[in-house]
Amino acid sequence: MTAPEPYTLTVRREFVAQHYLTVPDPGPVEGEPHSHVFTAEVAFAGPELDEYGYLVDIDAVEERLDALETRYRDTLLNDLPEFDGQNPSVERFAAAFGDRLADDLTDPNPTTLTVRLWEDDLAWASHERKL
């Protein structure tokens, strides 16, 4: 087992999005389009800081989260290409959110990205990837 990275920076963002589940017998509410308040917590981890003492520039992370919020806010997740033919579970949403965030990342210091995505305040799923 590897030791955790010594530095972590986490930024949080909240937005409302809709989905419906495409599993057999999803339940009376879950099978119909419905809304959730999602809270995305994105954590960057890495072994060292840059010359200014930053792991990641928080303003740059905020800009990336602005773009992701714009993409997902008030959107039916089922209609997006990242969920084409897939059940838009909170687990898959956490992975898709992280995919888009990692694609835009240019900071060299973080080596790991973890996305924890809360569905309302009842449950969360996370997805971790190496950068």
C-alpha positions in Angstrom: 0.0 0.0 0.0 1.3 3.4 -0.9 1.3 6.3 1.5 -1.1 9.2 0.9 0.2 12.3 -0.8 1.2 14.9 1.8 -0.8 17.8 0.2 -4.5 17.9 -0.6 -6.6 20.8 -1.8 -10.4 20.4 -1.9 -12.9 22.7 -3.5 -16.7 22.3 -3.3 -19.5 23.3 -5.7 -23.3 22.9 -5.4 -25.8 22.7 -8.3 -29.2 21.2 -9.2 -29.4 18.6 -12.0 -32.0 16.1 -13.1 -31.9 12.5 -14.1 -34.0 9.3 -14.1 -32.7 5.8 -13.5 -32.8 3.2 -16.3 -32.5 0.1 -14.2 -35.3 -2.5 -13.9 -37.9 -1.5 -11.4 -36.3 1.8 -10.4 -39.1 2.8 -8.1 -42.0 5.2 -8.5 -39.9 8.4 -8.3 -36.5 7.3 -9.6 -37.8 6.1 -13.0 -39.2 9.5 -13.8 -37.2 12.7 -14.3 -36.5 14.2 -10.9 -34.0 16.8 -9.4 -31.2 16.5 -6.9 -29.0 19.1 -5.3 -25.6 17.7 -6.1 -22.5 18.8 -4.2 -19.2 18.1 -6.0 -16.1 18.0 -3.8 -13.0 17.8 -5.9 -9.8 16.9 -4.1 -6.4 17.3 -5.7 -3.5 15.5 -4.0 0.3 15.6 -4.7 3.7 15.3 -3.3 4.9 18.9 -3.7 3.9 22.5 -4.0 4.9 25.0 -6.7 7.2 27.9 -6.2 4.4 29.9 -4.7 3.3 27.3 -2.2 0.3 26.0 -4.2 -0.6 22.5 -5.0 -3.3 23.8 -7.4 -4.4 27.4 -8.1 -7.8 27.7 -6.4 -8.9 30.3 -8.9 -8.1 28.0 -11.8 -10.1 25.2 -10.1 -13.0 27.6 -9.6 -13.0 28.5 -13.3 -13.1 24.8 -14.3 -15.9 24.2 -11.8 -17.8 27.2 -13.3 -17.7 25.5 -16.7 -18.8 22.1 -15.2 -21.6 23.7 -13.3 -22.8 25.4 -16.5 -22.7 22.1 -18.3 -24.7 20.2 -15.6 -26.9 22.8 -13.9 -30.6 22.3 -14.6 -29.7 19.6 -17.2 -31.3 16.2 -17.6 -28.1 14.0 -17.3 -29.7 11.2 -19.4 -29.5 13.5 -22.4 -25.8 14.1 -22.2 -23.3 12.0 -24.3 -21.3 10.9 -21.2 -24.4 8.9 -20.1 -25.4 7.6 -23.6 -26.8 4.1 -23.0 -25.8 4.1 -19.4 -27.8 4.5 -16.1 -26.8 7.9 -14.8 -26.1 6.8 -11.3 -24.3 9.1 -8.8 -21.2 6.7 -9.2 -21.1 7.3 -13.0 -21.8 11.0 -12.5 -18.8 11.3 -10.2 -16.6 9.6 -12.8 -17.9 11.7 -15.7 -17.4 14.9 -13.6 -13.8 13.9 -12.9 -13.2 13.0 -16.5 -14.1 16.5 -17.6 -12.2 18.1 -14.8 -9.0 16.1 -15.5 -9.2 16.8 -19.2 -8.8 20.6 -18.5 -6.1 20.2 -15.9 -2.7 21.8 -16.7 -1.2 22.0 -13.2 1.8 19.6 -12.9 1.8 19.2 -9.1 -1.3 17.1 -8.3 -1.0 13.4 -9.0 -4.4 12.3 -7.9 -7.9 13.7 -8.3 -10.8 12.4 -6.2 -14.4 13.5 -6.9 -16.9 13.0 -4.1 -20.4 13.7 -5.5 -23.2 14.1 -2.9 -26.8 13.4 -4.1 -28.8 15.7 -1.9 -27.5 15.3 1.6 -28.3 11.6 1.9 -25.6 9.8 -0.1 -22.4 10.3 -2.0 -20.2 8.3 -4.3 -16.6 9.0 -5.2 -14.2 8.3 -8.1 -10.4 8.6 -7.9 -8.0 8.7 -10.7 -4.2 9.2 -11.1 -3.3 12.3 -13.1 
